[in-house]
Each structure stands twice: as structure tokens, then as C-alpha cells.
Amino acid sequence: SLHMAWVRKLTGGLLGDNGEEGAAGAAVVGGEAVGGDFPEGAEVVDGPCTACPDPCDTHEMLSPFLAKKIKTTPMAGSVKPYVRHLFVCAGSGRDWPGKVEKTPNTIPNALATALNTAIVNKEERLTLISACDRISEEGPKKIDQVTSAEVLLFPDMVLFRDVTAESADSLIASVLGQGPPPMAPLPLREEGTAYVFVCTHKLRDKRCGEAGPLLLQEFDVVLKSLGLEKTIKVYGSSHYGGHKYAGNVIIYPSGHWYGRVKPCHVRTLVEDAILKGKVLKELWRGQIQTAPPGASKAW
């Protein structure tokens, strides 16, 4: 159909022998990466550790084999346009299938299918779908065994509980402003002021599979040292694009993306990017776009 011409199904694969990966993206996103202009009005500062030894002599780093496969090309403008991001809370970076959104009989697949069916114009299609390891204490952990899950929506900062494959159509319709949600959205700001998603998707690409856990470990250390572990939430995430820039980090609700993040950068990310709203020039990849007019929600 005509509207499907607007939908770009993104593909990608494991890191091959040549060190390259497939096209960036998590589920459905539109358009090409836009220019590398920094956000208007933002305080842009030099990235951390620009004069530090490389490799770092303080923090654990990527293995030399994978470190050589991190691209050194400019990153600003490497984020493809999108206006919203859904995270299905199920599974972990160790066992997510290579393409979470294309794995049959899973909630991410049901949401991606519903999104492809519901989208009717270019603006509405700009949606990412990922998984994250915010896992409840009950129920199976592997994503293809999960029949009901929490779903986080950014930048709206809301949570939907008990989402199933059967409720995917109505949830997507509500996210696109086309109907009421199948369950009441809950405010995420009551749990935390900022949400950080680190790509840890091992079966999608070895670079993030190794870099991501190192970053999660350092975020835990830094946040506890600052007494912020209860207000800044950090989760591992499945693929959302740009493994060649591992480690990859997205911060919500600002929607800033950072790449080539190393453990020694984490404290500055927390203190300057998250707490003070500054943009770290050398690490910045891009930012979420403003939702199109008329994309009002039912909450």
C-alpha cells in the first residue's frame, strides 16, 4: 500500500569480518540522518578526557580487537529522525535475539507490526522500538517467553503496564493520538528524573555487547558515589543504531544520543549532560526531534 512506502524497515547484523554493520535502527524510523548542528541554545562543552591516555589506565576498556573496529569519523548528525521511543521491558543484552523487533511471537514484534499497519504519514512513522532490561522480579526473562510486559514511552515519560501482543494495536493507536490507551499510563517522573539507556545488545553486535556492560558498571559506581542511584535510572537496551560508535548512550527526557562513550566519560555525562543540561561536543551524536503538530496523546 502507499503508506507502507513511507516505512523503512531497518536491518542490521552481527559485526562481520570487515567490521561493518547493517543499517542503523531498532524497529521503524524514517528518513536519513540529518545535519550535525548542535541544539540551538544549548551549552556545548568539550567532551571529557580529551587529554587522557588512550587506552585509559584507570578504567577497564574494550578489548584491542574490538577497539580497532570503533569508527573515528564525525558522529554529530548520525541519528536518524524520530519523535518517540518505546521500550519493552523484557530480556537482557546477553540473550536478546539479533533483531528483537522481528522475532515472532514477541511483544516488540507485535508493536512493530501494529506500527507498520497504523502509520499513514511521514511524521507518524518516526518511532523507535527497543527492548530494555528493566525486568520485574516475576516471570520469565527471555523476551520470547514474556507474554505481558511494561512498556516505557519517551519523551512522554510514561509507563504502560501489562502490555501484551493482543493490546499492541490499541497501544500504538493511542501513542499516535488515534485513540485511548488500553491501560492507564503512569508517570515515570515519580520514579526518576532521568532515564539512561546503554546499548548492550551482544547478539546484534559484539562491540556494544562488550562496551555496554562496562558502561552499566561505571554508571552504577558513579551514581552511588553521588547519591543519585534512586533518581537517575540506567538500563541496558537492545539495538537502536550506530554500533560502529560503541559505547552508545541515550538520555531521556532530553533525548540526547552519545557515542564512543567509555567508562571514564560516565561521571562527566552524569554531572554535566544529565544534571546541568550541557552537550558534550566530542561524544554527541544527535537528539530526538519534536513531535509533529496534532500528535496529541490520550493522556
N, C-alpha and C positions, 0 to 999 in steps of 0.2 A: 504494500500500500504506500501511498505518497508520504504519510507521516513517518514511515519506517526509514525513508531516505535520510531523515534528519538524525537517525540514531546511529551512533558509531559504536559498535561493539568492539571493545578493546581486547587485544590479545597480548600475550607475552609468554615467556617460558623461562626455564631454568638457565642459569648462566652457562653459556656454551664454551667450546674450546677457544673461541675467538674473543671471549669476554664480553660479548654483546647480549642484550636482552630484547624481548619483543616490545611492541609499542606500549607506552605507559598507560596506566589506568586501572581502575578497580572493577567497575561494573559498566556504567553508562556515563559518558561525558561527551561534550560536544566541542567542536572547533579545534583550532590549532593553538599552540602556546602563544601567548601574547607577549608584547614587548617587555623589556626588563626595567621599566621605570619604577622607582620606589614609591610607596604610598605618599600621596600629597599630604603635607603637614606632619608627616612622621619624623621623629628624630632619628636620623640614620647615623650609626656609630660604627667604628671599625670593629671587626669581629674579634673574638678573644684569641689569645695565644698566637697572634701573628708572628711574634718573635720567639716562640717556644721551640725547643728542639723537636725534630721530626725524624724518627718516631719519638713520641713522648717518653721521657724517662721516669715518669711518675705513675701513669695510668696504664692499664692493660690495653693493648691495641689489636687491630685486625692482624691476622697472620700476614706475613710478607707477600705470599702468593695472591691473596685477595686484595691487599692494599694496592698492589700494582694495577688492579683492574678497576679502581675508582677513577672516574673521569675527572680531569682537571680543567675542563672547559668551563666558561662562564655559566652560572646557574640562574641568574636573575632572568625571569620571564620563562622559566621551564615548566611552570604549572599551567596546564590546560584549563580553559574557563569552566567554572562550575559555580553553582549558587547554594548547594546544600549537600550535606554528607550524612548518610545513615550508617550506623554501626550496629551489627547484630552481635550481641554479647554471647559468644559460644566458641569453644575450641581454644587452641593456643598456637603460637608460632611454630611449635615443634610438629604439629600434626594437621594443620590446615592443608587441604588439597591445593595443588598448584594454582588452580583457578576456582576460588571459592564460589564465585557467583554463577559459575557454570556447572557446579556439582549437583546432579539431580537429587530431588527429594530433600533439599535443604531450604531453610528459611531465606538465606541470601539469594538463592536461585529463584524462589517464589517471588521475592521482592523485585529482582531484576526483570523477571518475566512480566510482572504486573506493570512495572515502569515502562517497558518497551511497548506494551499494549495501550497504556493510558496516555502516553505523550502525543501531543498533537501540534506542537510548535517548537521552534528552535530554543526559546528561552526555557521552557519547562523541562527540556531533556537534560539540562546541565546538573546532573545528580550523580554523586559517587555512592557506591555501596561497598562497605568493607565489613570484616569481622574484627572483633576485639576480644581480649582475654579477660574482660570484666565478667567473671564466671560466678554464678551463685553456688552456694555450698551444696545444693541438692541437684540431682540429675546427672546424666552423662555429660562428659566433657567434649567428646569428639563431635564436630559440627554436624556430621551426617546422622548422628544419633539424637540430636536435640529436636524435639517437637514443639517446644514453647520457649521463647527467649525474650529477654529485654532488648529493646532497640533504642539507641540514642540518636537524636537528631540535632545537628548543628548547622548554622549558628544559633538556631532557636533555643538551644539549651533545654530540651525537654526529653523525657524518658517515657517510653511506652512499655508496659509490662504485658507478659503473657501473649506475645505476638506469635502467631502460628502461620503455616503456609496458607491455611484457609482464610486468614484475615489479611493476607498481603495486599489483595486488590483494594480493599477499603482503606487500609492504612496509606497506601500510595496515593489514592484519590484524595485523602484528607491532606497529605503533605503538599499536594499540588493545588490545594484550595478548591477541590471539586466535590467536597462532601464532608460530613462529620467523621471524626476518627472512630474506629471500632472499640476503642478503650480510652479512658481519660488520660491525657498527657500529664506527667508530673514534672515539676520544675527541678532541673538539675542544680540550679544555683544554691539550693538548700544543702546539697552535698559538697559542692566545691565551687570555687570562684574561677578556676581554670582547669581545662582538660587537655592533657598532652598525649598524643598517640605516636608511638615509635614503631616503625615497621620492623617486624621480627619474623617475616614470612619465609621460613627456611626452605620449604619445598618449592617456592616460586623463584628464589634467587639466593645463592649462598652468601652473597655479600651482606644483605640485610639480615640473613639468618644468623650471621656471626656478629655483626656490628650492633644489631638491635638489643640483644640481651646485655651486652656490655653497657649500653646507654641506660637501660632499665635499672641495672645495678647501681650506676652512678647517680641517677635521679633519686633513688631510694636513700642513698647516703647523704646527698646534698639537702634534700627536703627535710630529713630528720635532723640534720645539723642546724637548720634554720627554723625548726618547729613548724614546718608548713605541710607535713605529710597528710594532715586532715583537710586542708583547704585546696591543695593542688593535687589533682588526680592524674596518675600516669598509667597508661595501659599499652600493652603490645598490640599491634594491629597487623592485619593482612595487607597485601599489596595495595598501594594507592598511586603508584607511579614514580619512576626515577630511581630504580635500584642502582643505576650507574653512579648515583650521588650518595650512596650509603655512607653513614647512617642518616636516615630520613626521619624528620620530626614535624608534626603538625600541632599547632597550639590553637585551641578554641577557648572563648568565642571569637578571638581576633581573626582566626583563620590564616595565620602566617605559616608558611612552609619553610623549613630549613633543611639544608643538605650538607653532606660531608661533615656531619656533626661527630665529634669524638668525645670520649668521656671528659677530657679536660675542658670542653666547651660548656658542659652542663651547668655549672654554677653561674656562669655569665648569662646563659639562656634564662635561668630562673630569676636572677637578680635584676637583669636589665630588660630582657624581652618580655617576660611574664609580669613581673612586679611593676616595672616602670614604663612598659609600652614602647620601648626603643626597638629599632630594627637593626639587626646585626648584618652589616653590609656584605662581608665575605661569605656568609653562610646562607643568605636569604635567597629563596627560590621563587617566591610569589605569594599570592594571597587569594582567598575566596572572593568572588565577585558579589555585588549587591543583587539581591533577588529582583526579578523583573516586576514592574508595576502590575498590580492585580493579582499577584500571587499570595493573596491573603490566606491565612490559615483559619481553621475552625477552632482555635483556642487563643 
